[in-house]
């Protein structure tokens, strides 16, 4: 057999072996890539970034409230898929709705509360509100938010006379609250008359003089006003 024939016989076998090796390399490459994709899928990397549940914003509402007042506030969670709220726990006399708060778009709807706070016998109690926020258009992830609000006593009135003029001193006023100081000639009272309005951000201690004549007597009270901590208040 000639050298040329020998070359002819060797060349086809070499080509076949080369193709086989090439196919083997491609097979193992495909197998390794599939395995890596399975592992990555389990880790959440093959399907985009991992989803996260709704995140509650810092609570912008009252830490303390006075007895027998109406308080409006909201609890807000942020999410790109839309939010639905479910009330899990709240004290008595609470109205709860889901709605816009301050013109935010729908994906930033709020859990809105109107609460008629309890009577003065509840002073010192802590009232807990628990809400679940669930995605409406995404994977359906949810998160739970909770706020606690304490009922405190209204500021006392210290009454004295100066040249027959009643002087009223009120201490421990809160800068985030507003008050009406009122009087009535008889008890029990069906109507309280206004003496002075004390707006928010005022001093913590105020002294007032009642220059109207005592005819024949007067009783005084300080009345905390209803509060609104929503983005859009009525």
C-alpha positions as CSV (number, residue, x, y, z in Angstrom):
1,X,0.0,0.0,0.0
2,X,1.4,3.4,-0.9
3,X,2.0,6.3,1.5
4,X,-0.8,8.2,-0.3
5,X,-3.2,5.4,0.4
6,X,-2.0,5.2,4.0
7,X,-2.8,8.9,4.4
8,X,-6.2,8.4,2.8
9,X,-7.0,5.6,5.3
10,X,-5.8,7.5,8.4
11,X,-7.5,10.9,7.5
12,X,-11.1,9.7,7.7
13,X,-10.6,8.1,11.1
14,X,-8.9,11.3,12.5
15,X,-11.8,13.4,11.2
16,X,-14.4,11.1,12.8
17,X,-12.5,11.1,16.1
18,X,-12.3,14.9,16.0
19,X,-16.0,15.2,15.4
20,X,-16.7,12.8,18.2
21,X,-14.6,14.8,20.6
22,X,-16.3,18.0,19.5
23,X,-19.7,16.5,20.1
24,X,-18.6,15.2,23.5
25,X,-17.4,18.6,24.5
26,X,-20.7,20.2,23.4
27,X,-22.7,17.6,25.3
28,X,-20.8,18.1,28.5
29,X,-21.0,21.9,28.1
30,X,-24.8,21.7,27.6
31,X,-25.1,19.4,30.6
32,X,-23.0,21.7,32.8
33,X,-25.0,24.7,31.7
34,X,-28.3,23.0,32.5
35,X,-27.0,22.0,35.9
36,X,-25.8,25.6,36.6
37,X,-29.2,27.0,35.5
38,X,-31.1,24.5,37.8
39,X,-28.9,25.6,40.7
40,X,-29.3,29.3,39.8
41,X,-33.1,28.8,39.5
42,X,-33.2,27.4,42.9
43,X,-31.4,30.5,44.2
44,X,-33.7,32.8,42.3
45,X,-31.1,34.1,39.8
46,X,-32.5,32.5,36.6
47,X,-35.8,34.3,37.0
48,X,-34.7,37.9,37.7
49,X,-34.1,39.4,41.2
50,X,-35.8,37.8,44.2
51,X,-39.1,39.3,45.2
52,X,-39.6,41.0,48.5
53,X,-42.8,41.4,50.6
54,X,-44.4,44.9,51.1
55,X,-42.4,47.2,53.3
56,X,-44.3,49.4,55.9
57,X,-43.3,53.0,56.1
58,X,-42.4,54.6,59.4
59,X,-45.6,55.3,61.3
60,X,-46.7,58.9,61.1
61,X,-49.4,59.0,63.7
62,X,-50.0,59.6,67.4
63,X,-47.9,57.8,70.0
64,X,-50.4,59.0,72.7
65,X,-54.1,60.1,72.6
66,X,-56.5,61.6,75.0
67,X,-59.8,60.0,76.1
68,X,-63.1,60.5,74.3
69,X,-61.7,62.0,71.1
70,X,-61.7,61.1,67.5
71,X,-58.4,60.3,65.9
72,X,-57.7,59.8,62.1
73,X,-54.5,58.1,61.0
74,X,-53.1,55.8,58.4
75,X,-50.7,52.8,58.1
76,X,-48.9,52.6,54.8
77,X,-46.9,49.9,53.0
78,X,-45.0,50.4,49.8
79,X,-44.9,47.8,47.0
80,X,-44.7,47.9,43.1
81,X,-47.5,45.4,42.6
82,X,-50.4,47.1,44.5
83,X,-51.5,46.6,48.1
84,X,-54.6,45.1,49.8
85,X,-55.0,45.6,53.6
86,X,-56.6,43.3,56.1
87,X,-57.3,44.4,59.7
88,X,-56.1,41.7,62.1
89,X,-56.6,43.4,65.4
90,X,-57.7,46.7,66.8
91,X,-59.4,48.2,69.9
92,X,-63.1,48.9,70.1
93,X,-64.8,51.8,68.2
94,X,-62.6,51.7,65.1
95,X,-63.7,52.2,61.5
96,X,-61.2,50.7,59.0
97,X,-61.0,51.3,55.2
98,X,-58.5,51.0,52.5
99,X,-58.1,54.2,50.5
100,X,-56.0,57.0,49.1
101,X,-54.0,59.0,51.6
102,X,-52.8,62.4,50.4
103,X,-53.1,61.7,46.7
104,X,-50.7,58.8,46.5
105,X,-51.1,56.5,43.5
106,X,-53.0,53.2,43.9
107,X,-49.9,51.2,44.7
108,X,-49.5,53.3,47.8
109,X,-53.0,53.0,49.2
110,X,-53.2,53.2,53.0
111,X,-55.0,51.4,55.8
112,X,-57.0,54.2,57.2
113,X,-58.4,54.3,60.7
114,X,-61.0,56.5,62.5
115,X,-60.9,55.8,66.2
116,X,-63.2,57.1,68.9
117,X,-60.8,56.7,71.8
118,X,-62.1,55.1,75.0
119,X,-63.3,57.0,78.2
120,X,-61.0,58.3,80.9
121,X,-61.2,55.0,82.7
122,X,-58.8,53.7,80.0
123,X,-56.0,56.1,80.8
124,X,-52.7,54.2,80.9
125,X,-53.8,51.5,78.5
126,X,-51.9,50.5,75.3
127,X,-54.0,50.0,72.2
128,X,-52.6,47.8,69.5
129,X,-53.5,48.0,65.7
130,X,-52.3,45.1,63.5
131,X,-52.6,45.1,59.7
132,X,-51.6,42.7,57.0
133,X,-50.5,44.1,53.6
134,X,-50.7,41.7,50.7
135,X,-49.7,42.2,47.0
136,X,-52.6,42.2,44.6
137,X,-50.8,41.9,41.3
138,X,-47.5,40.3,42.1
139,X,-46.5,37.0,43.7
140,X,-48.9,37.6,46.5
141,X,-46.3,38.2,49.2
142,X,-47.5,39.8,52.5
143,X,-46.2,41.5,55.6
144,X,-47.7,42.4,58.9
145,X,-47.4,45.9,60.5
146,X,-48.3,46.9,64.1
147,X,-48.6,50.2,65.9
148,X,-49.2,50.8,69.6
149,X,-51.0,54.0,71.0
150,X,-51.3,54.8,74.7
151,X,-54.2,56.7,76.2
152,X,-53.1,59.5,78.5
153,X,-54.9,61.8,80.9
154,X,-55.8,65.4,79.8
155,X,-53.7,68.1,81.4
156,X,-55.1,69.3,84.7
157,X,-56.2,72.9,85.4
158,X,-54.8,74.7,88.4
159,X,-57.2,77.4,89.4
160,X,-56.4,80.5,91.5
161,X,-57.9,84.0,92.1
162,X,-56.1,87.3,91.5
163,X,-58.1,90.4,92.4
164,X,-61.3,88.3,92.1
165,X,-60.3,87.3,88.6
166,X,-59.9,83.5,88.0
167,X,-56.5,82.5,86.7
168,X,-56.1,79.1,85.1
169,X,-52.7,77.4,84.6
170,X,-52.3,74.3,82.5
171,X,-49.1,72.3,82.4
172,X,-47.9,69.4,80.4
173,X,-49.4,70.5,77.1
174,X,-48.2,68.6,74.1
175,X,-46.9,70.4,71.0
176,X,-48.6,67.9,68.7
177,X,-52.1,68.5,70.2
178,X,-54.6,71.3,70.3
179,X,-57.0,72.2,73.0
180,X,-60.1,74.2,73.9
181,X,-60.5,75.7,77.4
182,X,-64.2,75.9,78.1
183,X,-66.5,76.9,81.0
184,X,-70.1,76.4,82.2
185,X,-72.1,78.0,84.9
186,X,-73.7,74.8,86.1
187,X,-73.0,71.0,86.4
188,X,-73.9,68.7,84.9
189,X,-73.5,70.8,81.8
190,X,-75.4,70.6,78.6
191,X,-73.3,73.3,76.9
192,X,-69.7,74.4,77.3
193,X,-68.7,77.9,76.3
194,X,-65.3,78.7,74.8
195,X,-62.7,80.6,76.8
196,X,-59.6,80.1,74.7
197,X,-58.2,77.9,71.9
198,X,-54.7,76.6,72.4
199,X,-53.2,75.6,68.9
200,X,-50.5,73.0,68.3
201,X,-46.8,73.8,68.6
202,X,-47.6,76.1,71.6
203,X,-45.8,76.3,75.0
204,X,-46.1,73.4,77.4
205,X,-47.5,75.6,80.1
206,X,-50.2,78.3,79.6
207,X,-51.8,80.7,82.1
208,X,-55.2,82.3,81.3
209,X,-57.3,84.9,83.0
210,X,-61.1,84.8,82.9
211,X,-62.0,88.5,82.9
212,X,-65.7,87.9,82.6
213,X,-67.7,88.5,85.9
214,X,-68.5,85.4,88.0
215,X,-72.2,85.2,87.7
216,X,-72.7,83.4,90.0
217,X,-70.0,80.7,89.4
218,X,-68.1,78.9,86.7
219,X,-66.6,75.5,86.1
220,X,-63.7,75.0,83.7
221,X,-62.4,72.1,81.6
222,X,-59.7,71.6,79.1
223,X,-60.9,69.6,76.0
224,X,-58.3,68.1,73.6
225,X,-59.4,68.4,70.0
226,X,-60.0,65.6,67.5
227,X,-56.8,64.7,65.7
228,X,-55.9,63.9,62.1
229,X,-52.6,62.3,61.0
230,X,-53.5,61.5,57.4
231,X,-52.0,63.0,54.3
232,X,-55.5,64.4,53.4
233,X,-57.7,65.3,56.3
234,X,-61.3,66.4,56.1
